[in-house]
Structure formats: structure tokens, C-alpha cells
């Protein structure tokens, strides 16, 4: 077949490079050059793809990088991150054992909430991370992480209740929890947050399965 034999409909678009990334390292290299969100590209110091082992059993998803995360290139390194580390230690986990990322990989200007188009632009990176790591448990920290995967649910009603969802062809277990930042702003919520984190330990130990 020659070029003249091909109709316009016979041309195929090249594969999405995100979907063909075979390793987390390659995916993160690709993300660091992302220019999909003009406002975030102009405001960021650097992209913050995520951190953790490529075979992590638990994958934490937060909202977006803050000022310190933008400066250091690693998620959850501010006050909320310190509290997350403390919560992990309480249930017998370390940061080095888990994977940590966010719904969007760039800091929104002035730490504003991420916009819907920004969340959608970043979704392929997040879904590819999940597909490559295949965690036993995905922990959704806060409202934005929950709404990305379960848009009709509220974090105050769903926290602590596991559920299943298929992402990129893989069925995964999701556990919504209050964001650690709530414990920084509201000291009265700390007992509830700390109690809910034990659900992670129970599920890893096989004592708390998802709702069918």
C-alpha cells in the first residue's frame, strides 16, 4: 500500500506517551516537562510527581503541592506532611514504605484550590502511577482526592469506608480519610483522624475489607 492508497481516516494518532511509560521513573521524568496547565506552569518552581517505592502496598493521594513541596519537589513535606509521617508511624508504617502523590502535581498559585481542568489534565499521570504501582490500598486524603474518583460522595460521610473502583483496567481498593491538614487546623479532630488511620493497618492485615 502506498501513501496515495491511504484515506484520511486511515491515519492513526501516535500513542499517548503517558500510557506507554513503563516505569515510575520514566513517568515522573515526563511529568516534569508537562505544560498542560498554563497558569500552573507559570507559577510553579517545579513539578512534584510523587515519591515512594514502585511496589508500594499503600498509595496516598492528597490535593496539591504547597509552598514547601514546590520548593523541595516532594509531596507532604510541610506541617501536614509531618503529621502524616506521625500518623504512619503510629500504625507501624514509614514514609519509605508508601507512595505519596497528589491529584495535581504542580502548586496552584497562592495555594488556591485546584481547578477542574487542572485536575483533569493531571489525571492521566495519576492513573498511570496507579496502573504501574498496583497498590493493595489507595488512601484518598481529603475532599479533592475523594471527588476525583467518587464525585458524588462527601468526605465527612465517606471517611473510613473502603470501596472498590477499576482504574486503567485494574480493580483497586480505595479508603477515603480526612486530610491530615484538618488535624493541624482543628486539634479537636486529631483523635478522629488518628483512629481512622488504624483502618489502614487493619486492611493491610486483612481485618477490614472493602464494602461490596
KOLDREN-956877 format. One line per 5 residues: number of its first residue (from 1); their letters; for each residue x, y, z of N, C-alpha, C. Coordinates in Angstrom, 1 decimal, always signed. Example, Ala and Ser with C-alpha at 12.3 -4.5 7.8 and 13.67 -1.06 7.14 Angstrom:
# KOLDREN-956877
1> AS> +13.2/-5.7/+7.8/+12.3/-4.5/+7.8/+13.2/-3.3/+7.8  +12.8/-2.2/+7.1/+13.7/-1.1/+7.1/+12.9/+0.0/+7.9
# end
This chain:
# KOLDREN-956877
1> XXXXX> +0.9/-1.2/+0.0/+0.0/+0.0/+0.0/+0.9/+1.2/+0.0  +0.6/+2.2/-0.9/+1.3/+3.4/-1.0/+0.6/+4.5/-0.2  +1.3/+5.6/+0.0/+0.7/+6.8/+0.7/-0.5/+7.2/+0.0  -0.6/+7.1/-1.4/-1.7/+7.5/-2.1/-2.9/+6.6/-1.9  -2.7/+5.4/-1.4/-3.8/+4.5/-1.2/-4.5/+4.7/+0.2
6> XXXXX> -3.9/+5.6/+1.0/-4.4/+5.8/+2.4/-5.4/+7.0/+2.3  -6.6/+6.7/+2.9/-7.5/+7.8/+3.0/-7.2/+8.5/+4.3  -7.9/+9.7/+4.5/-7.6/+10.5/+5.7/-7.9/+9.7/+7.0  -8.9/+8.9/+6.9/-9.3/+8.1/+8.1/-8.4/+7.0/+8.5  -7.4/+6.7/+7.6/-6.5/+5.6/+7.8/-5.3/+6.0/+8.7
11> XXXXX> -5.1/+7.3/+8.9/-4.0/+7.7/+9.7/-4.3/+7.5/+11.2  -3.3/+7.1/+11.9/-3.5/+6.8/+13.3/-2.7/+7.8/+14.2  -3.3/+8.3/+15.2/-2.6/+9.2/+16.1/-1.5/+8.4/+16.9  -0.4/+9.0/+17.2/+0.6/+8.3/+17.9/+0.1/+8.0/+19.3  +0.6/+6.9/+20.0/+0.2/+6.6/+21.3/+0.5/+7.7/+22.3
16> XXXXX> -0.3/+7.8/+23.3/-0.1/+8.8/+24.4/+1.2/+8.4/+25.1  +2.2/+9.2/+25.2/+3.4/+8.8/+25.9/+3.2/+8.5/+27.4  +2.2/+9.1/+28.0/+1.9/+8.8/+29.4/+1.6/+7.3/+29.5  +0.7/+6.9/+28.6/+0.2/+5.5/+28.7/+1.3/+4.5/+28.4  +2.3/+4.9/+27.7/+3.4/+3.9/+27.3/+4.6/+3.9/+28.2
21> XXXXX> +4.5/+4.8/+29.2/+5.6/+4.8/+30.2/+5.6/+3.5/+30.9  +6.8/+2.8/+31.0/+6.9/+1.5/+31.6/+7.3/+1.5/+33.0  +7.9/+2.7/+33.5/+8.4/+2.7/+34.9/+7.9/+4.0/+35.5  +7.9/+4.0/+36.8/+7.5/+5.3/+37.5/+8.6/+6.4/+37.2  +9.8/+6.0/+37.2/+10.9/+7.0/+36.9/+10.7/+7.7/+35.6
26> XXXXX> +10.3/+6.9/+34.5/+10.1/+7.5/+33.2/+8.8/+8.4/+33.2  +7.8/+7.9/+33.9/+6.6/+8.7/+34.0/+6.9/+10.0/+34.7  +7.6/+10.0/+35.8/+7.9/+11.3/+36.5/+8.8/+12.2/+35.7  +9.7/+11.6/+34.9/+10.5/+12.5/+34.0/+9.6/+13.2/+33.0  +8.6/+12.4/+32.5/+7.7/+13.0/+31.5/+6.8/+14.1/+32.2
31> XXXXX> +6.4/+13.9/+33.4/+5.6/+14.8/+34.2/+6.3/+16.1/+34.4  +7.6/+16.0/+34.7/+8.4/+17.2/+35.0/+8.5/+18.2/+33.8  +8.2/+17.7/+32.6/+8.2/+18.6/+31.5/+6.8/+19.0/+31.0  +5.8/+18.7/+31.8/+4.4/+18.9/+31.4/+4.1/+20.4/+31.3  +3.3/+20.8/+30.3/+2.9/+22.2/+30.1/+1.4/+22.3/+29.8
36> XXXXX> +0.6/+21.3/+30.3/-0.8/+21.3/+30.0/-1.6/+22.4/+30.7  -1.1/+22.9/+31.8/-1.9/+23.9/+32.5/-1.0/+25.2/+32.6  -1.4/+26.2/+31.7/-0.6/+27.4/+31.5/-0.4/+28.1/+32.8  -1.4/+28.3/+33.6/-1.3/+29.0/+34.9/-0.4/+28.4/+35.9  -0.5/+27.0/+36.0/+0.4/+26.3/+36.9/+1.8/+26.3/+36.4
41> XXXXX> +2.0/+26.2/+35.1/+3.4/+26.2/+34.6/+4.1/+27.5/+34.9  +3.4/+28.6/+34.8/+4.0/+29.9/+35.1/+4.2/+30.1/+36.6  +3.4/+29.5/+37.4/+3.5/+29.8/+38.9/+4.5/+28.8/+39.6  +4.7/+27.6/+39.1/+5.4/+26.6/+39.8/+6.9/+26.8/+39.8  +7.6/+26.3/+40.8/+9.0/+26.2/+40.8/+9.5/+24.9/+40.1
46> XXXXX> +8.7/+23.8/+40.4/+9.0/+22.6/+39.7/+7.7/+21.7/+39.9  +7.7/+20.6/+39.1/+6.6/+19.6/+39.2/+6.9/+18.7/+40.4  +5.9/+18.3/+41.1/+6.0/+17.4/+42.2/+5.3/+16.1/+41.9  +5.9/+15.2/+41.2/+5.1/+14.0/+40.7/+4.7/+13.0/+41.8  +5.6/+12.8/+42.8/+5.3/+11.9/+43.9/+6.5/+11.2/+44.3
51> XXXXX> +6.4/+10.4/+45.4/+7.6/+9.8/+45.9/+7.2/+8.5/+46.6  +8.1/+7.5/+46.5/+7.9/+6.2/+47.1/+8.3/+5.1/+46.3  +8.3/+3.9/+46.8/+8.8/+2.7/+46.1/+7.8/+2.3/+45.0  +8.3/+1.8/+43.9/+7.4/+1.4/+42.8/+6.6/+0.2/+43.1  +6.8/-0.5/+44.2/+6.0/-1.7/+44.6/+5.3/-1.4/+45.9
56> XXXXX> +5.0/-0.2/+46.2/+4.3/+0.2/+47.5/+3.0/-0.5/+47.7  +2.7/-1.0/+48.9/+1.4/-1.6/+49.1/+0.3/-0.5/+49.3  +0.7/+0.7/+49.8/-0.2/+1.7/+50.0/+0.1/+3.0/+49.2  -0.9/+3.6/+48.6/-0.7/+4.8/+47.7/-1.6/+5.9/+48.3  -0.9/+6.9/+48.8/-1.7/+8.1/+49.4/-1.8/+9.1/+48.3
61> XXXXX> -3.0/+9.7/+48.2/-3.3/+10.8/+47.3/-3.9/+12.0/+48.0  -3.2/+13.1/+47.9/-3.6/+14.3/+48.5/-4.2/+15.3/+47.5  -4.1/+16.6/+47.8/-4.8/+17.6/+46.9/-3.8/+18.2/+45.9  -2.8/+18.9/+46.4/-1.8/+19.6/+45.6/-0.6/+20.0/+46.4  +0.5/+20.2/+45.7/+1.7/+20.6/+46.4/+1.5/+22.0/+47.0
66> XXXXX> +2.1/+22.3/+48.2/+2.1/+23.6/+48.7/+3.4/+24.3/+48.5  +3.7/+25.4/+49.2/+4.9/+26.1/+49.0/+6.2/+25.3/+49.3  +6.2/+24.6/+50.4/+7.4/+23.8/+50.7/+7.6/+22.6/+49.7  +6.5/+22.0/+49.3/+6.5/+20.9/+48.4/+7.0/+21.4/+47.0  +6.6/+22.6/+46.6/+7.0/+23.2/+45.3/+8.5/+23.5/+45.4
71> XXXXX> +9.0/+23.9/+46.5/+10.4/+24.2/+46.7/+11.3/+23.0/+46.7  +10.8/+21.9/+47.4/+11.7/+20.7/+47.6/+11.4/+19.6/+46.5  +10.3/+19.7/+45.8/+10.0/+18.7/+44.8/+9.5/+17.4/+45.4  +9.0/+17.4/+46.6/+8.5/+16.2/+47.2/+7.1/+16.5/+47.9  +6.1/+15.7/+47.8/+4.8/+15.9/+48.4/+4.8/+15.7/+49.9
76> XXXXX> +4.0/+16.5/+50.6/+3.8/+16.3/+52.0/+5.1/+16.5/+52.8  +5.7/+17.7/+52.7/+6.9/+18.0/+53.5/+6.7/+19.1/+54.4  +5.5/+19.7/+54.4/+5.1/+20.8/+55.3/+4.6/+20.3/+56.6  +3.8/+21.1/+57.3/+3.2/+20.7/+58.6/+2.3/+19.5/+58.4  +1.5/+19.5/+57.4/+0.6/+18.3/+57.2/+1.4/+17.1/+56.9
81> XXXXX> +2.5/+17.2/+56.2/+3.4/+16.1/+55.9/+4.0/+15.5/+57.1  +4.4/+16.4/+58.1/+5.0/+15.9/+59.3/+4.0/+15.2/+60.1  +2.7/+15.6/+60.1/+1.7/+14.9/+60.8/+1.3/+13.6/+60.1  +1.4/+13.6/+58.8/+1.2/+12.3/+58.1/+2.3/+11.3/+58.5  +3.5/+11.7/+58.6/+4.6/+10.9/+59.0/+4.3/+10.3/+60.4
86> XXXXX> +3.8/+11.2/+61.3/+3.5/+10.8/+62.6/+2.4/+9.7/+62.6  +1.4/+10.0/+61.8/+0.2/+9.0/+61.7/+0.7/+7.7/+61.2  +1.6/+7.7/+60.2/+2.1/+6.4/+59.6/+2.8/+5.6/+60.7  +3.7/+6.3/+61.5/+4.5/+5.7/+62.5/+3.6/+5.1/+63.6  +2.4/+5.7/+63.8/+1.5/+5.2/+64.9/+0.9/+3.8/+64.4
91> XXXXX> +0.8/+3.6/+63.1/+0.2/+2.3/+62.6/+1.3/+1.4/+62.1  +2.5/+1.7/+62.4/+3.6/+0.8/+62.0/+4.1/+0.9/+60.6  +4.0/+2.0/+60.0/+4.4/+2.2/+58.6/+5.4/+3.4/+58.6  +6.3/+3.4/+57.6/+7.2/+4.6/+57.4/+6.9/+5.2/+56.1  +7.4/+6.4/+55.9/+7.2/+7.1/+54.6/+7.9/+6.3/+53.5
96> XXXXX> +9.0/+5.7/+53.8/+9.7/+5.0/+52.8/+9.0/+3.7/+52.3  +8.0/+3.3/+53.0/+7.3/+2.1/+52.6/+6.1/+2.4/+51.7  +5.6/+3.7/+51.7/+4.4/+4.0/+51.0/+4.7/+5.0/+49.8  +3.7/+5.1/+48.9/+3.9/+6.0/+47.8/+2.9/+7.2/+48.1  +3.4/+8.4/+47.9/+2.7/+9.6/+48.2/+2.6/+10.5/+47.0
101> XXXXX> +1.4/+11.0/+46.6/+1.3/+11.9/+45.5/+0.1/+12.8/+45.7  -0.3/+13.5/+44.7/-1.4/+14.4/+44.8/-2.3/+14.4/+43.5  -3.5/+14.9/+43.6/-4.4/+15.0/+42.5/-3.8/+15.8/+41.4  -3.1/+17.0/+41.7/-2.4/+17.7/+40.7/-0.9/+17.8/+41.2  +0.0/+17.8/+40.2/+1.4/+17.7/+40.5/+2.1/+19.1/+40.6
106> XXXXX> +1.4/+20.2/+40.4/+2.0/+21.5/+40.4/+1.3/+22.3/+41.5  +2.0/+23.2/+42.1/+1.4/+24.1/+43.2/+0.5/+25.1/+42.5  -0.8/+25.2/+42.9/-1.7/+26.2/+42.4/-1.2/+27.6/+43.0  -1.3/+28.7/+42.3/-0.9/+30.0/+42.8/-1.6/+30.3/+44.1  -0.8/+30.8/+45.1/-1.3/+31.2/+46.4/-2.0/+30.0/+47.1
111> XXXXX> -1.6/+28.8/+46.8/-2.2/+27.6/+47.4/-3.8/+27.6/+47.2  -4.3/+28.1/+46.2/-5.7/+28.1/+45.9/-6.1/+26.6/+45.6  -7.4/+26.3/+45.6/-7.9/+25.0/+45.3/-7.6/+24.7/+43.8  -7.2/+23.5/+43.5/-7.0/+23.1/+42.0/-8.3/+23.3/+41.3  -8.3/+23.7/+40.0/-9.4/+23.9/+39.2/-9.7/+22.6/+38.5
116> XXXXX> -11.0/+22.4/+38.1/-11.4/+21.1/+37.5/-10.6/+20.8/+36.2  -10.3/+21.8/+35.3/-9.5/+21.4/+34.2/-8.1/+21.0/+34.5  -7.5/+21.6/+35.6/-6.2/+21.2/+36.1/-6.2/+19.7/+36.6  -7.3/+19.4/+37.3/-7.4/+18.0/+37.8/-7.5/+17.1/+36.7  -8.3/+17.4/+35.7/-8.5/+16.5/+34.5/-7.2/+16.4/+33.7
121> XXXXX> -6.5/+17.5/+33.6/-5.2/+17.5/+32.8/-4.2/+16.6/+33.5  -4.2/+16.5/+34.8/-3.2/+15.7/+35.6/-3.7/+14.3/+35.8  -4.9/+14.0/+35.5/-5.5/+12.7/+35.8/-4.7/+11.5/+35.1  -4.3/+11.7/+33.8/-3.6/+10.6/+33.2/-2.3/+10.2/+33.9  -1.6/+11.2/+34.5/-0.4/+10.9/+35.2/-0.7/+10.1/+36.5
126> XXXXX> -1.7/+10.5/+37.2/-2.1/+9.8/+38.4/-2.6/+8.4/+38.1  -3.4/+8.3/+37.1/-3.9/+6.9/+36.7/-2.8/+6.0/+36.3  -1.8/+6.6/+35.6/-0.7/+5.7/+35.2/+0.2/+5.3/+36.4  +0.3/+6.2/+37.3/+1.0/+5.9/+38.6/+0.3/+4.7/+39.2  -1.0/+4.8/+39.3/-1.7/+3.7/+40.0/-1.6/+2.4/+39.2
131> XXXXX> -1.6/+2.5/+37.8/-1.5/+1.3/+37.0/-0.2/+0.6/+37.1  +0.9/+1.4/+37.2/+2.2/+0.9/+37.3/+2.5/+0.3/+38.7  +2.0/+1.0/+39.8/+2.3/+0.5/+41.1/+1.4/-0.6/+41.6  +0.2/-0.6/+41.2/-0.8/-1.6/+41.5/-0.9/-1.8/+43.1  -1.1/-0.7/+43.8/-1.1/-0.8/+45.3/-2.3/-1.7/+45.8
136> XXXXX> -2.1/-2.3/+47.0/-3.2/-3.0/+47.6/-4.2/-2.1/+48.1  -3.8/-0.9/+48.5/-4.8/+0.1/+49.0/-4.4/+1.5/+48.6  -5.5/+2.2/+48.1/-5.3/+3.6/+47.7/-6.0/+4.5/+48.8  -5.3/+5.3/+49.5/-5.9/+6.2/+50.5/-6.1/+7.6/+50.0  -7.4/+8.0/+50.0/-7.8/+9.3/+49.4/-7.8/+10.3/+50.6
141> XXXXX> -6.9/+11.2/+50.6/-6.8/+12.2/+51.7/-7.5/+13.5/+51.4  -8.7/+13.6/+51.9/-9.5/+14.8/+51.7/-10.5/+14.9/+50.6  -11.2/+16.0/+50.5/-12.3/+16.1/+49.6/-11.9/+16.0/+48.1  -10.8/+16.7/+47.7/-10.5/+16.7/+46.3/-10.1/+15.3/+45.8  -9.3/+14.6/+46.6/-8.9/+13.2/+46.2/-10.2/+12.3/+46.1
146> XXXXX> -11.1/+12.4/+47.1/-12.3/+11.6/+47.0/-13.1/+12.0/+45.8  -13.4/+13.2/+45.6/-14.2/+13.6/+44.4/-13.7/+13.3/+43.1  -12.4/+13.1/+43.0/-11.8/+12.7/+41.7/-12.2/+11.3/+41.3  -12.3/+10.5/+42.3/-12.7/+9.1/+42.0/-14.2/+8.7/+42.3  -14.7/+9.5/+43.3/-16.1/+9.2/+43.7/-16.8/+10.6/+43.8
151> XXXXX> -17.2/+11.2/+42.6/-17.6/+12.6/+42.6/-18.9/+12.9/+43.3  -19.7/+11.9/+43.6/-21.0/+12.2/+44.3/-20.9/+11.9/+45.8  -19.7/+11.7/+46.3/-19.6/+11.4/+47.8/-19.0/+12.6/+48.5  -19.2/+12.7/+49.8/-18.7/+13.7/+50.7/-17.7/+13.1/+51.6  -16.6/+13.8/+51.9/-15.5/+13.2/+52.7/-16.0/+13.0/+54.1
156> XXXXX> -16.9/+13.9/+54.6/-17.3/+13.8/+56.0/-18.2/+12.6/+56.2  -18.8/+12.1/+55.1/-19.7/+10.9/+55.2/-19.0/+9.6/+54.8  -18.0/+9.8/+54.0/-17.3/+8.6/+53.4/-16.0/+8.2/+54.1  -15.5/+9.0/+55.0/-14.2/+8.8/+55.6/-14.3/+7.4/+56.4  -13.3/+6.6/+56.1/-13.2/+5.3/+56.8/-13.9/+4.2/+56.2
161> XXXXX> -14.6/+4.4/+55.1/-15.4/+3.4/+54.5/-14.8/+3.0/+53.2  -14.2/+1.8/+53.1/-13.5/+1.4/+51.8/-14.5/+1.0/+50.8  -14.0/+1.2/+49.5/-14.8/+0.8/+48.4/-13.9/+0.4/+47.2  -14.5/-0.2/+46.2/-13.7/-0.6/+45.0/-14.0/+0.2/+43.8  -13.0/+0.3/+42.9/-13.2/+1.0/+41.7/-12.1/+0.5/+40.7
166> XXXXX> -12.5/+0.4/+39.4/-11.5/-0.1/+38.4/-10.8/+1.1/+37.8  -9.5/+1.2/+37.8/-8.7/+2.2/+37.2/-7.7/+1.6/+36.3  -7.8/+2.1/+35.0/-6.8/+1.6/+34.0/-6.9/+0.1/+33.9  -8.0/-0.5/+34.0/-8.2/-1.9/+33.9/-7.9/-2.7/+35.1  -7.5/-2.0/+36.2/-7.2/-2.7/+37.5/-8.2/-2.4/+38.6
171> XXXXX> -8.8/-3.4/+39.2/-9.7/-3.1/+40.3/-8.9/-2.8/+41.5  -9.2/-1.7/+42.2/-8.4/-1.3/+43.3/-9.3/-1.0/+44.5  -8.8/-1.1/+45.7/-9.5/-0.7/+46.9/-9.1/+0.7/+47.4  -10.1/+1.5/+47.6/-9.9/+2.9/+48.0/-10.4/+3.1/+49.4  -9.7/+3.9/+50.2/-10.1/+4.3/+51.5/-10.1/+5.8/+51.7
176> XXXXX> -11.2/+6.5/+51.7/-11.2/+7.9/+52.0/-10.9/+8.2/+53.4  -10.1/+9.2/+53.7/-9.8/+9.6/+55.1/-9.7/+11.2/+55.1  -10.0/+11.7/+56.2/-9.8/+13.2/+56.4/-8.3/+13.5/+56.1  -8.1/+14.7/+55.5/-6.7/+15.1/+55.2/-6.0/+15.5/+56.5  -4.7/+15.1/+56.6/-4.0/+15.4/+57.9/-4.0/+16.9/+58.2
181> XXXXX> -4.2/+17.8/+57.2/-4.2/+19.2/+57.4/-5.4/+19.6/+58.4  -6.4/+18.8/+58.3/-7.5/+19.1/+59.3/-7.1/+19.0/+60.7  -6.2/+18.0/+61.0/-5.6/+17.9/+62.3/-4.7/+19.0/+62.7  -4.1/+19.7/+61.8/-3.3/+20.9/+62.1/-4.2/+22.1/+62.4  -5.3/+22.2/+61.6/-6.2/+23.4/+61.8/-7.2/+23.2/+63.0
186> XXXXX> -7.5/+21.9/+63.2/-8.6/+21.6/+64.2/-8.0/+20.5/+65.1  -7.5/+20.9/+66.2/-6.9/+20.0/+67.1/-7.9/+19.0/+67.7  -9.2/+19.4/+67.7/-10.2/+18.6/+68.2/-10.5/+17.4/+67.3  -10.1/+17.5/+66.1/-10.3/+16.4/+65.1/-9.2/+15.3/+65.1  -8.1/+15.6/+65.9/-7.0/+14.7/+65.9/-7.3/+13.3/+66.3
191> XXXXX> -8.1/+13.1/+67.4/-8.5/+11.8/+67.8/-9.2/+11.0/+66.7  -10.1/+11.7/+66.0/-10.9/+11.0/+65.0/-9.9/+10.6/+63.8  -9.0/+11.5/+63.4/-8.1/+11.2/+62.3/-7.2/+10.1/+62.7  -6.7/+10.1/+63.9/-5.7/+9.0/+64.3/-6.4/+7.7/+64.4  -7.7/+7.7/+64.9/-8.4/+6.4/+64.9/-8.7/+5.9/+63.5
196> XXXXX> -9.0/+6.8/+62.6/-9.4/+6.4/+61.2/-8.1/+5.8/+60.5  -6.9/+6.3/+60.9/-5.7/+5.7/+60.2/-5.5/+4.3/+60.6  -6.0/+3.8/+61.7/-5.8/+2.4/+62.0/-6.6/+1.5/+61.1  -7.5/+2.1/+60.3/-8.2/+1.3/+59.3/-7.2/+0.8/+58.2  -6.2/+1.6/+58.0/-5.2/+1.2/+57.0/-4.5/+0.0/+57.5
201> XXXXX> -4.1/+0.0/+58.8/-3.4/-1.2/+59.3/-4.3/-2.4/+59.3  -5.6/-2.2/+59.6/-6.5/-3.4/+59.6/-6.6/-4.0/+58.2  -6.7/-3.1/+57.2/-6.9/-3.6/+55.9/-5.6/-4.3/+55.4  -4.5/-3.8/+55.7/-3.2/-4.4/+55.3/-3.1/-5.8/+56.0  -3.6/-5.9/+57.2/-3.5/-7.1/+57.9/-4.7/-8.1/+57.6
206> XXXXX> -5.6/-7.6/+56.7/-6.7/-8.5/+56.3/-7.9/-8.5/+57.2  -8.0/-7.5/+58.1/-9.1/-7.5/+59.0/-10.2/-6.5/+58.6  -10.0/-5.8/+57.6/-11.1/-4.8/+57.2/-11.2/-4.7/+55.7  -12.0/-5.5/+55.1/-12.1/-5.5/+53.6/-13.1/-4.4/+53.2  -13.1/-4.1/+51.9/-13.9/-3.1/+51.3/-15.4/-3.5/+51.3
211> XX> -16.3/-2.5/+51.2/-17.7/-2.7/+51.1/-17.9/-3.3/+49.7  -18.8/-4.2/+49.6/-19.1/-4.8/+48.3/-20.2/-4.0/+47.6
# end
